[in-house]
Amino acid sequence: MVQEWYIDAGGRSEGPLSASELRERAAAGRLGPTDRVSADRVEWVFAGSVPGLAFPARQPGRPLLETVVSGSVHLSDSAAAVAAPVSDAPPCIPGYEVRGVLGTGACGVVYRAWHESLKRVVALKTVRLAQNTSPDVVERFEQEARALAGLQHPNIVAVYDRGHADGRAYFAMELLDGEDLGARIDRAGPLDERTAWLVARQTAAALAHAAKHGVTHRDVKPANLFLVPAPTGFPFPPDVPMVKVTDFGLALTSGPDDIDQRQTAAGVLLGTPIYMAPEQFVGSNVGPKADVYSLGATVSHALSGRPPFDGRTVWEVMKKKSEPAPRLGPTVSRETADLVAAMLATDAAGRPEYVDLIARIDALPCLDGAFSAAGLPATSGRTPVAPAPVVSEPLPPAPAVVPGRKRWVHWATFIGLGAVVGGAVLVGIVGRPTNSNVPDGTWSEERPGAYATGAQHLLYTSGELTGWRSGGGLWQIEEDDAIEKTPVIAGFGTAVRPFDPAPNFRVTLTLDPHTATAVELQIATTSGPPATQWVVRLDRPVGCSFGKRVGAGAFERAGEVVPIPTAPALAQEGRRPYLEVKYERAGGTLAAWFRGQALGQTSAAGLTTNELRVQTIGGSVRIDYAALEELIEQK
């Protein structure tokens, strides 16, 4: 009986083919070693593992897979229109000790360097400011530095510094240890569905963050997704890497100070043809959904071992992209094939927005709730409900604060709704306001109710983040040298600590605003509409106050303003930089204090007080103590 073969080559299922036809396709380069083949359409194997198949030698530098910055329609002219840098002596850049070359390209050189003030090894990216260097190259270089400097996300490579020195523009960025996704595929073949979507989910979160800040990458592809080992404490499955999105050299920005770049010069392509969205070929109306398309093409490549499109020239690829993309074949689930098809919709309007894309990724059966609502890997199959966003108005920059030396202990896991622990402590008897009709911000001196402090529940156990979850940003454990290397919560963005409230309770929090311009503690909410958030706000230029936000509106103060001492002033007094905030719900009233001084109060009727939400603005914050005390009314 003659053996028949079936091919699943990047979504194009074909067959049956005879063994001789299979050999002819392999010899002609129309069947690759990472394409999947099957004799029964049940068990699929890589074509490279089938005896008797010979494949042509791979040609180096496939232009269709390279970034194009060119007006030429011929792929042989696809490199950037500048000469490759001439190898010369390392640059002399103040504050850096150059220790070797990491890579070179048409636009510059990347060095390994020691950052003398940060005391860390960095990647130092440079480009010459010479007459023979295209102004477009320098502008793209500066644009990449600006775009990266404005983004703070764990899945985006970090930038520490930028400037000009020794005839070069430069910026220092995070040095990554790993390999890019393209190299991973070349080395080990296609990814399984779960790993591919775990990589895509991280990338989508990073791109969504960039889009929120007005940045469209425009060159998403396997080579620009760098895979690094997951940091200690991140509960990734074994062998699943952490993603770092790199190379924002073609990024499109839409901030108020940026020139509109959506209209590209006629005849100029920006991007990588194989992965580019159709609208990028014509250079207009390019936005975040172009990155969704490129991510879809990248996922298709990761799953099948080859890009979803191919051709000898840009025009061939452009023509193919004017039609629906080939659907992934039977080696992937229907849900995966449907989602990739949606991401590769020819019309941008047919592609999902990031919020929908991430929700659909999270719902894929192959992930089984692998990510929490915060975007971090979940520790169970349950996905917690995403908290309502907190909106803050822009603030002026924070005054300079000299940070202490840092030593990172480990990356923390936000575990969600953890059980609070602690022992009962009876401290004493105190009076509490009980009039629930007190106007907002008016402090009542009537204290007919008396309360004893009962059981105490620690909301932060030193060195652990059990029970906390991230609402955005990055939070981890850090040793603070200012308080004898005490482990503290350190981070930026939003951190949430849910708890089971007693009928009457007090929460105490001590924090160091550190580099943040402002910190908001959301202590109570109403469901609305519109929803109202009651907050304690630490604003460096203004002071600490108690008030509310209605919907997405501005902060409305409802009480006194207490000055915030600076860290140097506290140090002169021999005090730590940590400031105490207390709030309590008792006798139908919600009240707040800062460093022992009353801020204000409001009626607790209709308020939900089952979590503490910390949001930073313009920098990071540190927390070294958080606890809840039950208050027992004395009859």
HELIX and SHEET records of a PDB file:
HELIX    1   1 ALA A   19  ALA A   28  1                                  10    
HELIX    2   2 ALA A   47  SER A   49  5                                   3    
HELIX    3   3 PRO A   63  LEU A   65  5                                   3    
HELIX    4   4 LEU A   75  ASP A   77  5                                   3    
HELIX    5   5 PRO A  135  ALA A  149  1                                  15    
HELIX    6   6 LEU A  181  ALA A  188  1                                   8    
HELIX    7   7 GLU A  193  LYS A  212  1                                  20    
HELIX    8   8 PRO A  222  ASN A  224  5                                   3    
HELIX    9   9 PRO A  278  VAL A  282  1                                   5    
HELIX   10  10 PRO A  288  SER A  304  1                                  17    
HELIX   11  11 VAL A  314  LYS A  321  1                                   8    
HELIX   12  12 ARG A  334  MET A  343  1                                  10    
HELIX   13  13 ALA A  348  GLY A  350  5                                   3    
HELIX   14  14 TYR A  354  ASP A  362  1                                   9    
HELIX   15  15 ASP A  481  ILE A  483  5                                   3    
HELIX   16  16 ALA A  567  GLN A  572  1                                   6    
SHEET    1   A 4 ARG A  12  SER A  18  0                                        
SHEET    2   A 4 GLU A   4  ALA A   9 -1                                        
SHEET    3   A 4 ARG A  36  SER A  38 -1                                        
SHEET    4   A 4 VAL A  45  PHE A  46 -1                                        
SHEET    1   B 2 VAL A  68  SER A  70  0                                        
SHEET    2   B 2 LEU A 269  GLY A 271 -1                                        
SHEET    1   C 5 TYR A  96  GLY A 105  0                                        
SHEET    2   C 5 GLY A 108  HIS A 115 -1                                        
SHEET    3   C 5 ARG A 120  ARG A 128 -1                                        
SHEET    4   C 5 ARG A 168  GLU A 174 -1                                        
SHEET    5   C 5 VAL A 159  ALA A 165 -1                                        
SHEET    1   D 3 GLU A 179  ASP A 180  0                                        
SHEET    2   D 3 LEU A 225  VAL A 228 -1                                        
SHEET    3   D 3 MET A 242  VAL A 245 -1                                        
SHEET    1   E 2 VAL A 215  THR A 216  0                                        
SHEET    2   E 2 LEU A 252  THR A 253 -1                                        
SHEET    1   F 8 LYS A 406  TRP A 411  0                                        
SHEET    2   F 8 ARG A 469  ASP A 480 -1                                        
SHEET    3   F 8 THR A 486  PRO A 498 -1                                        
SHEET    4   F 8 GLU A 611  ILE A 617 -1                                        
SHEET    5   F 8 ALA A 518  THR A 526 -1                                        
SHEET    6   F 8 THR A 532  ASP A 539 -1                                        
SHEET    7   F 8 GLY A 543  VAL A 550 -1                                        
SHEET    8   F 8 GLU A 556  VAL A 562 -1                                        
SHEET    1   G 6 LYS A 406  TRP A 411  0                                        
SHEET    2   G 6 ARG A 469  ASP A 480 -1                                        
SHEET    3   G 6 THR A 486  PRO A 498 -1                                        
SHEET    4   G 6 VAL A 621  GLN A 634 -1                                        
SHEET    5   G 6 GLY A 449  LEU A 458 -1                                        
SHEET    6   G 6 ILE A 429  ARG A 432 -1                                        
SHEET    1   H 8 LYS A 406  TRP A 411  0                                        
SHEET    2   H 8 ARG A 469  ASP A 480 -1                                        
SHEET    3   H 8 THR A 486  PRO A 498 -1                                        
SHEET    4   H 8 VAL A 621  GLN A 634 -1                                        
SHEET    5   H 8 PHE A 505  ASP A 512 -1                                        
SHEET    6   H 8 LEU A 579  ALA A 586 -1                                        
SHEET    7   H 8 THR A 589  PHE A 594 -1                                        
SHEET    8   H 8 GLN A 597  SER A 603 -1                                        
END                                                                             
